[in-house]
Amino acid sequence: MDEDMLADQKRLVALLESEGWEVTDLELSAYDSPWADEDDPEASVTITARRAYDGDREDEAGGSDDSQFRLK
């Protein structure tokens, strides 16, 4: 696996973690593109992360969060 790919993966994880996410799973797949005539490999990254949200938090407008998607 290319060192640049691993460095990019670490940067992506660091970015998520700096925003308060906890990375729980990560998969990096390196491959040669079947559609390109170039010899440069490509990579795809699948990241699973979680983050807890405070259900009692009020929004920026000062009101409560009455989202139709929130379970009460």
C-alpha positions as CSV (number, residue, x, y, z in Angstrom):
1,M,0.0,0.0,0.0
2,D,1.3,3.4,-0.9
3,E,2.5,5.6,1.9
4,D,0.6,8.6,0.5
5,M,-2.7,6.7,0.8
6,L,-2.0,5.9,4.4
7,A,-1.1,9.5,5.1
8,D,-4.4,10.6,3.5
9,Q,-6.3,8.1,5.6
10,K,-4.7,9.4,8.8
11,R,-5.6,13.0,7.8
12,L,-9.2,12.1,7.2
13,V,-9.4,10.4,10.6
14,A,-7.7,13.3,12.3
15,L,-10.2,15.7,10.7
16,L,-13.2,13.7,11.9
17,E,-11.8,13.4,15.4
18,S,-11.1,17.1,15.5
19,E,-14.8,17.7,14.8
20,G,-15.8,15.5,17.7
21,W,-16.4,12.2,15.9
22,E,-15.2,8.8,17.2
23,V,-14.0,6.7,14.3
24,T,-15.2,3.1,15.0
25,D,-14.2,1.4,11.7
26,L,-12.1,2.2,8.7
27,E,-11.4,0.4,5.4
28,L,-8.9,1.5,2.8
29,S,-9.0,-0.3,-0.5
30,A,-6.2,0.3,-3.0
31,Y,-6.7,-0.9,-6.6
32,D,-5.7,-0.2,-10.2
33,S,-8.6,1.4,-12.1
34,P,-10.1,-0.8,-14.7
35,W,-11.3,2.3,-16.6
36,A,-8.1,4.3,-16.8
37,D,-5.0,3.4,-18.9
38,E,-2.7,5.0,-16.3
39,D,-0.5,2.9,-14.0
40,D,-1.4,5.1,-11.0
41,P,-3.4,3.2,-8.3
42,E,-6.6,4.6,-6.8
43,A,-8.0,4.2,-3.4
44,S,-11.4,4.3,-1.7
45,V,-11.9,4.9,2.0
46,T,-14.9,3.8,4.0
47,I,-15.1,5.4,7.4
48,T,-17.7,4.6,10.1
49,A,-17.8,7.1,12.9
50,R,-20.2,8.0,15.7
51,R,-21.0,11.1,17.6
52,A,-23.4,11.7,20.5
53,Y,-25.7,14.7,20.4
54,D,-27.2,16.3,23.4
55,G,-31.0,15.9,23.1
56,D,-31.7,18.7,25.5
57,R,-29.6,21.2,23.6
58,E,-31.4,24.3,22.3
59,D,-30.7,25.5,18.8
60,E,-29.0,28.8,17.9
61,A,-32.4,30.6,17.7
62,G,-33.0,29.9,21.4
63,G,-35.9,27.5,20.8
64,S,-36.0,23.8,21.6
65,D,-35.3,21.1,19.0
66,D,-38.7,19.9,17.8
67,S,-37.3,17.8,14.9
68,Q,-39.8,15.3,13.6
69,F,-36.9,12.8,13.4
70,R,-36.0,12.9,17.2
71,L,-37.5,10.3,19.4
72,K,-39.1,11.6,22.5
